[in-house]
């Protein structure tokens, strides 16, 4: 039986993994075994962090809204409750952007829904 060295097929498979390791350092960019381990781990992190990114951004928007609402004399939870009663279709992302870019416009939104805010 002839000896099979797996010449170009192995090289093609290795190169596919090595190409995905662009930007890795030391042996993780040029030693196949360490590269394969690092690339597999990077896929796990990428999958996890695509989901964590959504949580992180929502947390950021809420923190910004809370700070902007407190500057206007209303708590975050009362603001959200009032916006829901007013059937405001703006989400937290848009509201936090308005609070940063146009503070006077954000104050106007708060004044419109302040009457609907729950009593303290």
DSSP file (Angstrom, degrees, kcal/mol; ACC not computed):
  #  RESIDUE AA STRUCTURE BP1 BP2  ACC     N-H-->O    O-->H-N    N-H-->O    O-->H-N    TCO  KAPPA ALPHA  PHI   PSI    X-CA   Y-CA   Z-CA
    1    1 A X              0   0    0      0, 0.0     3,-0.1     0, 0.0     2,-0.0   0.000 360.0 360.0 360.0 131.4    0.0    0.0    0.0
    2    2 A X        -     0   0    0      1,-0.1     2,-0.3     0, 0.0     0, 0.0  -0.293 360.0-103.5 -70.8 153.9    1.5    3.4   -0.9
    3    3 A X        -     0   0    0      1,-0.0     2,-0.7     2,-0.0    -1,-0.1  -0.596  29.5-149.6 -77.2 130.5    2.4    5.9    1.7
    4    4 A X        +     0   0    0     -2,-0.3    -1,-0.0     1,-0.1     0, 0.0  -0.901  19.8 175.2-105.9 113.8   -0.1    8.8    2.0
    5    5 A X        -     0   0    0     -2,-0.7    -1,-0.1     5,-0.0     5,-0.1   0.541  36.4-134.8 -94.1  -7.4    1.5   12.0    3.1
    6    6 A X     >  +     0   0    0      4,-0.1     4,-2.1     3,-0.1     5,-0.4   0.861  39.2 173.9  58.2  38.9   -1.7   14.1    2.7
    7    7 A X  H  >  +     0   0    0      1,-0.2     4,-1.9     2,-0.2     5,-0.1   0.909  63.7  14.4 -44.5 -83.8    0.3   16.8    1.0
    8    8 A X  H  > S+     0   0    0      1,-0.2     4,-2.6     2,-0.2    -1,-0.2   0.798 123.9  58.3 -76.6 -26.6   -1.9   19.5   -0.3
    9    9 A X  H  > S+     0   0    0      2,-0.2     4,-2.1     1,-0.2    -1,-0.2   0.927 109.9  44.0 -67.5 -42.5   -5.0   18.5    1.6
   10   10 A X  H  X S+     0   0    0     -4,-2.1     4,-2.9     2,-0.2     5,-0.2   0.931 114.5  50.1 -64.9 -44.2   -3.2   18.9    5.0
   11   11 A X  H  X S+     0   0    0     -4,-1.9     4,-2.9    -5,-0.4    -2,-0.2   0.903 110.1  50.3 -61.0 -41.0   -1.7   22.2    3.8
   12   12 A X  H  X S+     0   0    0     -4,-2.6     4,-1.6     2,-0.2    -1,-0.2   0.904 112.8  46.1 -64.5 -41.2   -5.0   23.5    2.7
   13   13 A X  H  X S+     0   0    0     -4,-2.1     4,-1.6     2,-0.2    -2,-0.2   0.911 114.5  47.6 -67.8 -42.2   -6.6   22.6    6.1
   14   14 A X  H  X S+     0   0    0     -4,-2.9     4,-3.0     1,-0.2     5,-0.2   0.925 110.5  51.5 -64.2 -44.4   -3.7   24.1    8.0
   15   15 A X  H  X S+     0   0    0     -4,-2.9     4,-2.5     1,-0.2    -1,-0.2   0.854 105.2  56.6 -63.6 -33.6   -3.7   27.3    6.0
   16   16 A X  H  X S+     0   0    0     -4,-1.6     4,-0.9    -5,-0.2    -1,-0.2   0.918 112.8  40.9 -62.5 -42.5   -7.4   27.8    6.6
   17   17 A X  H  X S+     0   0    0     -4,-1.6     4,-0.5     2,-0.2     3,-0.4   0.918 114.5  51.5 -71.0 -43.4   -6.7   27.7   10.3
   18   18 A X  H >< S+     0   0    0     -4,-3.0     3,-0.9     1,-0.2    -2,-0.2   0.847 105.5  56.2 -64.6 -33.7   -3.6   29.8   10.1
   19   19 A X  H >< S+     0   0    0     -4,-2.5     3,-0.9     1,-0.2    -1,-0.2   0.832 103.4  54.8 -66.1 -30.9   -5.4   32.5    8.1
   20   20 A X  H 3< S+     0   0    0     -4,-0.9    -1,-0.2    -3,-0.4    -2,-0.2   0.628  96.5  68.0 -76.7 -11.4   -8.0   32.8   10.9
   21   21 A X  T X<  +     0   0    0     -3,-0.9     3,-2.1    -4,-0.5    -1,-0.2   0.079  67.5 146.4 -95.5  23.4   -5.2   33.5   13.4
   22   22 A X  T <   +     0   0    0     -3,-0.9     3,-0.1     1,-0.3    -3,-0.1  -0.414  69.8  19.6 -63.4 130.2   -4.3   36.8   11.9
   23   23 A X  T 3  S+     0   0    0      1,-0.4    -1,-0.3    -2,-0.1     6,-0.1   0.319  91.8 129.9  92.1  -7.9   -3.1   39.2   14.6
   24   24 A X    <   -     0   0    0     -3,-2.1    -1,-0.4     4,-0.1     2,-0.3  -0.391  51.5-128.1 -74.3 160.4   -2.4   36.4   17.1
   25   25 A X    >   -     0   0    0     -3,-0.1     3,-1.6    -2,-0.1     5,-0.1  -0.726  54.2 -12.8-115.3 161.4    1.1   36.6   18.8
   26   26 A X  G >  S-     0   0    0     -2,-0.3     3,-1.4     1,-0.3     4,-0.4  -0.199 127.1 -10.3  54.0-135.1    4.0   34.2   19.3
   27   27 A X  G 3> S+     0   0    0      1,-0.3     4,-2.0     2,-0.2     3,-0.4   0.622 122.2  78.4 -72.0 -11.1    3.3   30.5   18.6
   28   28 A X  G <4 S+     0   0    0     -3,-1.6    -1,-0.3     1,-0.2    -2,-0.2   0.585  96.4  45.9 -74.5  -7.1   -0.4   31.1   18.2
   29   29 A X  T <4 S+     0   0    0     -3,-1.4    -1,-0.2    -4,-0.1    -2,-0.2   0.622 126.9  19.1-106.9 -15.7    0.1   32.5   14.8
   30   30 A X  T  4 S+     0   0    0     -3,-0.4     2,-0.6    -4,-0.4    -2,-0.2   0.509  99.6  82.5-136.7  -5.9    2.5   30.0   13.2
   31   31 A X     X  -     0   0    0     -4,-2.0     4,-2.9     1,-0.2     5,-0.2  -0.917  68.4-146.3-104.3 117.8    2.4   26.7   15.1
   32   32 A X  H  > S+     0   0    0     -2,-0.6     4,-3.1     1,-0.2     5,-0.2   0.862  91.5  48.3 -56.4 -46.3   -0.5   24.7   13.8
   33   33 A X  H  > S+     0   0    0      1,-0.2     4,-1.9     2,-0.2    -1,-0.2   0.943 117.4  41.0 -62.8 -47.9   -1.5   22.9   17.0
   34   34 A X  H  > S+     0   0    0      1,-0.2     4,-2.3     2,-0.2    -1,-0.2   0.865 115.8  52.5 -66.9 -35.6   -1.4   26.0   19.2
   35   35 A X  H  X S+     0   0    0     -4,-2.9     4,-2.9    -8,-0.3     5,-0.2   0.927 107.3  51.0 -65.6 -44.2   -3.1   28.0   16.5
   36   36 A X  H  X S+     0   0    0     -4,-3.1     4,-2.3    -5,-0.2    -2,-0.2   0.904 111.4  48.3 -61.0 -41.5   -5.9   25.5   16.1
   37   37 A X  H  X S+     0   0    0     -4,-1.9     4,-2.2    -5,-0.2    -1,-0.2   0.925 113.7  46.6 -63.1 -44.5   -6.5   25.7   19.9
   38   38 A X  H  X S+     0   0    0     -4,-2.3     4,-2.2     2,-0.2    -2,-0.2   0.888 112.5  49.6 -67.2 -39.1   -6.5   29.5   19.9
   39   39 A X  H  X S+     0   0    0     -4,-2.9     4,-1.9     2,-0.2    -1,-0.2   0.916 110.6  49.9 -67.2 -42.7   -8.8   29.7   16.9
   40   40 A X  H  X S+     0   0    0     -4,-2.3     4,-1.6    -5,-0.2    -2,-0.2   0.923 112.2  48.3 -59.7 -43.6  -11.3   27.3   18.4
   41   41 A X  H  X S+     0   0    0     -4,-2.2     4,-2.4     1,-0.2    -1,-0.2   0.883 107.8  55.4 -64.2 -37.8  -11.2   29.3   21.7
   42   42 A X  H  X S+     0   0    0     -4,-2.2     4,-2.6     1,-0.2    -1,-0.2   0.862 104.7  53.2 -65.5 -34.0  -11.7   32.5   19.7
   43   43 A X  H  X S+     0   0    0     -4,-1.9     4,-2.3     2,-0.2    -1,-0.2   0.887 108.4  50.6 -65.7 -37.6  -14.9   31.1   18.1
   44   44 A X  H  X S+     0   0    0     -4,-1.6     4,-2.4     2,-0.2    -2,-0.2   0.935 112.5  46.0 -64.5 -45.8  -16.2   30.3   21.6
   45   45 A X  H  X S+     0   0    0     -4,-2.4     4,-3.1     1,-0.2     5,-0.2   0.910 112.0  51.7 -62.8 -41.8  -15.5   33.9   22.8
   46   46 A X  H  X S+     0   0    0     -4,-2.6     4,-1.6     2,-0.2    -1,-0.2   0.915 110.8  47.4 -63.1 -42.9  -17.0   35.4   19.6
   47   47 A X  H  X S+     0   0    0     -4,-2.3     4,-0.8     2,-0.2    -1,-0.2   0.937 116.3  44.3 -62.5 -47.0  -20.2   33.4   20.0
   48   48 A X  H >X S+     0   0    0     -4,-2.4     4,-2.0     1,-0.2     3,-0.7   0.919 113.8  49.2 -63.8 -44.3  -20.5   34.3   23.7
   49   49 A X  H 3X S+     0   0    0     -4,-3.1     4,-2.1     1,-0.3    -1,-0.2   0.699  97.4  66.9 -77.6 -18.6  -19.7   37.9   23.2
   50   50 A X  H 3X S+     0   0    0     -4,-1.6     4,-0.6    -5,-0.2    -1,-0.3   0.851 111.2  38.4 -64.4 -31.1  -22.2   38.5   20.4
   51   51 A X  H <X S+     0   0    0     -4,-0.8     4,-1.2    -3,-0.7     3,-0.5   0.866 114.3  52.6 -83.4 -40.1  -24.8   37.9   23.0
   52   52 A X  H  X S+     0   0    0     -4,-2.0     4,-2.8     1,-0.2     5,-0.2   0.825  99.7  65.3 -65.2 -30.9  -23.0   39.7   25.8
   53   53 A X  H  X S+     0   0    0     -4,-2.1     4,-2.4     1,-0.2    -1,-0.2   0.883  99.1  52.0 -59.0 -40.0  -22.7   42.8   23.6
   54   54 A X  H  X S+     0   0    0     -4,-0.6     4,-1.9    -3,-0.5    -1,-0.2   0.905 112.0  45.9 -63.8 -41.9  -26.5   43.2   23.5
   55   55 A X  H  X S+     0   0    0     -4,-1.2     4,-2.3     2,-0.2    -2,-0.2   0.910 111.8  51.8 -66.2 -42.3  -26.6   43.1   27.3
   56   56 A X  H  X S+     0   0    0     -4,-2.8     4,-2.0     1,-0.2    -2,-0.2   0.903 110.5  47.2 -63.7 -42.4  -23.7   45.5   27.7
   57   57 A X  H  X S+     0   0    0     -4,-2.4     4,-2.7     2,-0.2    -1,-0.2   0.911 110.9  51.1 -67.9 -40.6  -25.2   48.1   25.4
   58   58 A X  H  X S+     0   0    0     -4,-1.9     4,-2.3     1,-0.2    -1,-0.2   0.915 110.0  50.9 -61.3 -41.1  -28.6   48.0   27.1
   59   59 A X  H  X S+     0   0    0     -4,-2.3     4,-2.1     1,-0.2    -1,-0.2   0.891 110.3  49.8 -61.6 -40.6  -26.8   48.5   30.4
   60   60 A X  H  X S+     0   0    0     -4,-2.0     4,-2.4     2,-0.2    -2,-0.2   0.926 110.1  49.6 -63.7 -46.1  -25.0   51.5   29.0
   61   61 A X  H  X S+     0   0    0     -4,-2.7     4,-2.6     1,-0.2    -2,-0.2   0.900 111.1  50.0 -61.4 -40.3  -28.2   53.0   27.7
   62   62 A X  H  X S+     0   0    0     -4,-2.3     4,-2.6     2,-0.2    -1,-0.2   0.907 109.9  50.2 -66.0 -41.1  -29.9   52.6   31.0
   63   63 A X  H  X S+     0   0    0     -4,-2.1     4,-2.0     2,-0.2    -2,-0.2   0.909 112.8  46.9 -62.9 -41.9  -27.0   54.2   32.9
   64   64 A X  H  X S+     0   0    0     -4,-2.4     4,-2.4     2,-0.2    -2,-0.2   0.919 113.5  48.1 -65.5 -43.4  -27.1   57.2   30.5
   65   65 A X  H  X S+     0   0    0     -4,-2.6     4,-2.9     1,-0.2     5,-0.2   0.903 109.9  52.5 -63.9 -41.0  -30.9   57.5   30.8
   66   66 A X  H  X S+     0   0    0     -4,-2.6     4,-2.4     2,-0.2    -1,-0.2   0.922 111.2  46.3 -61.3 -44.7  -30.7   57.3   34.6
   67   67 A X  H  X S+     0   0    0     -4,-2.0     4,-1.7     2,-0.2    -2,-0.2   0.918 115.1  46.3 -64.4 -43.6  -28.1   60.1   34.8
   68   68 A X  H  X S+     0   0    0     -4,-2.4     4,-0.9     2,-0.2    -2,-0.2   0.890 113.0  49.7 -67.6 -38.6  -30.1   62.3   32.4
   69   69 A X  H ><>S+     0   0    0     -4,-2.9     5,-2.1     1,-0.2     3,-0.7   0.912 108.7  52.2 -66.6 -41.8  -33.4   61.6   34.1
   70   70 A X  H ><5S+     0   0    0     -4,-2.4     3,-1.3     1,-0.3    -1,-0.2   0.857 104.5  57.0 -63.5 -33.9  -31.9   62.5   37.5
   71   71 A X  H 3<5S+     0   0    0     -4,-1.7    -1,-0.3     1,-0.3    -2,-0.2   0.777 108.6  48.0 -65.2 -24.8  -30.6   65.7   36.1
   72   72 A X  T <<5S-     0   0    0     -4,-0.9    -1,-0.3    -3,-0.7    -2,-0.2   0.251 123.7-103.7-101.0  11.7  -34.2   66.5   35.2
   73   73 A X  T < 5S+     0   0    0     -3,-1.3     2,-0.3     1,-0.2    -3,-0.2   0.779  86.6 100.8  78.9  28.7  -35.6   65.6   38.6
   74   74 A X      < -     0   0    0     -5,-2.1    -2,-0.3    -8,-0.1    -1,-0.2  -0.996  68.2-117.8-142.3 146.2  -37.1   62.2   37.9
   75   75 A X     >  -     0   0    0     -2,-0.3     4,-2.2     1,-0.1     5,-0.1  -0.401  26.7-115.2 -80.9 162.4  -35.9   58.7   38.5
   76   76 A X  H  > S+     0   0    0      1,-0.2     4,-2.5     2,-0.2     5,-0.2   0.921 114.5  50.2 -61.5 -45.7  -35.2   56.3   35.7
   77   77 A X  H  > S+     0   0    0      1,-0.2     4,-2.2     2,-0.2    -1,-0.2   0.891 111.7  47.5 -65.2 -39.2  -37.9   53.9   36.8
   78   78 A X  H  > S+     0   0    0      2,-0.2     4,-2.4     1,-0.2    40,-0.3   0.879 111.2  52.7 -68.0 -36.7  -40.6   56.6   37.0
   79   79 A X  H  X S+     0   0    0     -4,-2.2     4,-2.5     2,-0.2    -2,-0.2   0.943 110.8  45.5 -62.4 -48.0  -39.5   57.9   33.6
   80   80 A X  H  X S+     0   0    0     -4,-2.5     4,-2.1     1,-0.2    -2,-0.2   0.904 113.0  50.8 -64.1 -41.2  -39.8   54.5   31.9
   81   81 A X  H  X S+     0   0    0     -4,-2.2     4,-2.1    -5,-0.2    -1,-0.2   0.911 112.0  47.6 -62.2 -41.6  -43.2   54.0   33.6
   82   82 A X  H  X S+     0   0    0     -4,-2.4     4,-2.2     1,-0.2    -2,-0.2   0.896 110.1  51.8 -67.1 -40.0  -44.4   57.4   32.4
   83   83 A X  H  <>S+     0   0    0     -4,-2.5     5,-2.7     1,-0.2     4,-0.2   0.876 109.7  50.3 -64.1 -36.7  -43.2   56.7   28.8
   84   84 A X  H ><5S+     0   0    0     -4,-2.1     3,-1.0     3,-0.2    -1,-0.2   0.909 110.3  49.1 -67.7 -41.0  -45.0   53.4   28.8
   85   85 A X  H 3<5S+     0   0    0     -4,-2.1    -2,-0.2     1,-0.3    -1,-0.2   0.870 110.9  50.4 -64.5 -35.5  -48.2   55.1   30.0
   86   86 A X  T 3<5S-     0   0    0     -4,-2.2    -1,-0.3    -5,-0.2    -2,-0.2   0.495 110.9-126.7 -79.0  -2.9  -47.8   57.8   27.3
   87   87 A X  T < 5 +     0   0    0     -3,-1.0     2,-0.4    -4,-0.2    -3,-0.2   0.885  42.3 177.7  55.6  42.5  -47.3   55.0   24.7
   88   88 A X      < -     0   0    0     -5,-2.7    -1,-0.2     1,-0.1    -2,-0.1  -0.629  22.8-155.8 -76.5 129.4  -44.0   56.5   23.6
   89   89 A X        +     0   0    0     -2,-0.4     2,-0.3    -3,-0.1    -1,-0.1   0.371  55.7 115.2 -91.2   4.5  -42.4   54.3   21.0
   90   90 A X        -     0   0    0     -7,-0.1     2,-0.1     4,-0.1    -2,-0.1  -0.598  56.4-145.7 -77.3 131.7  -38.9   55.5   21.6
   91   91 A X     >  -     0   0    0     -2,-0.3     4,-2.6     1,-0.1     5,-0.2  -0.345  29.4 -95.7 -90.7 177.4  -36.6   52.8   22.9
   92   92 A X  H  > S+     0   0    0      1,-0.2     4,-2.5     2,-0.2     5,-0.2   0.842 121.6  56.2 -64.0 -34.6  -33.7   53.1   25.4
   93   93 A X  H  > S+     0   0    0      2,-0.2     4,-1.7     1,-0.2    -1,-0.2   0.948 112.2  40.7 -62.4 -49.0  -31.1   53.4   22.6
   94   94 A X  H  > S+     0   0    0      2,-0.2     4,-2.6     1,-0.2    -2,-0.2   0.911 114.9  52.0 -67.8 -42.8  -32.8   56.3   21.0
   95   95 A X  H  X S+     0   0    0     -4,-2.6     4,-2.5     1,-0.2    -1,-0.2   0.904 109.9  48.6 -62.0 -41.3  -33.7   58.0   24.3
   96   96 A X  H  X S+     0   0    0     -4,-2.5     4,-1.5     2,-0.2    -1,-0.2   0.870 110.9  51.2 -68.2 -33.9  -30.1   57.8   25.5
   97   97 A X  H  X S+     0   0    0     -4,-1.7     4,-3.0    -5,-0.2     5,-0.4   0.918 110.7  48.2 -66.1 -42.6  -28.9   59.2   22.2
   98   98 A X  H  X S+     0   0    0     -4,-2.6     4,-2.6     1,-0.2     8,-0.4   0.912 108.4  55.3 -61.7 -42.2  -31.3   62.1   22.5
   99   99 A X  H  < S+     0   0    0     -4,-2.5    -1,-0.2     1,-0.2    -2,-0.2   0.833 115.9  37.7 -61.2 -32.9  -30.2   62.7   26.1
  100  100 A X  H  < S+     0   0    0     -4,-1.5     3,-0.4    -5,-0.1    -2,-0.2   0.925 125.4  34.6 -83.3 -48.7  -26.6   63.1   24.9
  101  101 A X  H  < S+     0   0    0     -4,-3.0     2,-0.3     1,-0.2    -3,-0.2   0.876 132.9  21.6 -77.7 -39.0  -27.0   64.9   21.7
  102  102 A X     X  +     0   0    0     -4,-2.6     4,-2.1    -5,-0.4    -1,-0.2  -0.683  61.4 170.7-134.7  78.8  -30.0   67.1   22.5
  103  103 A X  H  > S+     0   0    0     -3,-0.4     4,-2.3    -2,-0.3     5,-0.1   0.840  82.2  53.7 -61.4 -33.4  -30.4   67.6   26.3
  104  104 A X  H  > S+     0   0    0      2,-0.2     4,-2.0     1,-0.2    -1,-0.2   0.897 108.5  49.4 -68.9 -37.8  -33.1   70.3   25.8
  105  105 A X  H  > S+     0   0    0     -3,-0.2     4,-2.0     2,-0.2    -2,-0.2   0.883 110.1  51.2 -64.8 -38.5  -35.1   68.0   23.6
  106  106 A X  H  X S+     0   0    0     -4,-2.1     4,-2.3    -8,-0.4    -2,-0.2   0.899 108.4  51.8 -65.1 -40.3  -34.8   65.3   26.3
  107  107 A X  H  X S+     0   0    0     -4,-2.3     4,-2.4     1,-0.2    -2,-0.2   0.886 107.8  52.6 -62.1 -37.9  -36.0   67.7   28.9
  108  108 A X  H  X S+     0   0    0     -4,-2.0     4,-1.8     2,-0.2    -2,-0.2   0.899 107.9  50.6 -65.2 -40.1  -39.0   68.5   26.7
  109  109 A X  H  X S+     0   0    0     -4,-2.0     4,-1.6     1,-0.2    -2,-0.2   0.924 110.9  49.4 -61.3 -43.9  -39.8   64.8   26.4
  110  110 A X  H  X S+     0   0    0     -4,-2.3     4,-1.4     1,-0.2    -2,-0.2   0.909 108.9  51.8 -63.4 -42.1  -39.6   64.5   30.2
  111  111 A X  H  < S+     0   0    0     -4,-2.4     4,-0.5     1,-0.2    -1,-0.2   0.856 107.7  53.6 -64.0 -34.1  -41.9   67.5   30.7
  112  112 A X  H  < S+     0   0    0     -4,-1.8     3,-0.2     1,-0.2    -1,-0.2   0.869 119.1  32.5 -67.7 -36.3  -44.5   66.0   28.4
  113  113 A X  H >X S+     0   0    0     -4,-1.6     3,-1.3     1,-0.2     4,-0.5   0.485  91.3  95.0-101.3  -2.7  -44.7   62.7   30.3
  114  114 A X  G >< S+     0   0    0     -4,-1.4     3,-1.3     1,-0.3    -1,-0.2   0.860  80.7  58.1 -58.1 -36.5  -44.0   64.0   33.8
  115  115 A X  G 34 S+     0   0    0     -4,-0.5    -1,-0.3     1,-0.3    -2,-0.1   0.782 105.3  51.4 -65.0 -25.8  -47.8   64.2   34.5
  116  116 A X  G <4 S+     0   0    0     -3,-1.3    -1,-0.3    -4,-0.1    -2,-0.2   0.512  84.4 114.3 -88.4  -5.0  -48.1   60.5   33.8
  117  117 A X  S << S-     0   0    0     -3,-1.3   -38,-0.1    -4,-0.5   -39,-0.1  -0.384  78.1-101.8 -67.4 142.5  -45.2   59.5   36.1
  118  118 A X        -     0   0    0    -40,-0.3    -1,-0.1     1,-0.1   -36,-0.1  -0.293  43.7 -99.2 -62.0 149.1  -46.3   57.5   39.2
  119  119 A X              0   0    0      1,-0.1    -1,-0.1    -3,-0.1    -3,-0.0  -0.330 360.0 360.0 -69.0 151.5  -46.6   59.4   42.4
  120  120 A X              0   0    0     -3,-0.1    -1,-0.1    -2,-0.0    -2,-0.1   0.481 360.0 360.0 -79.3 360.0  -43.7   59.2   44.9
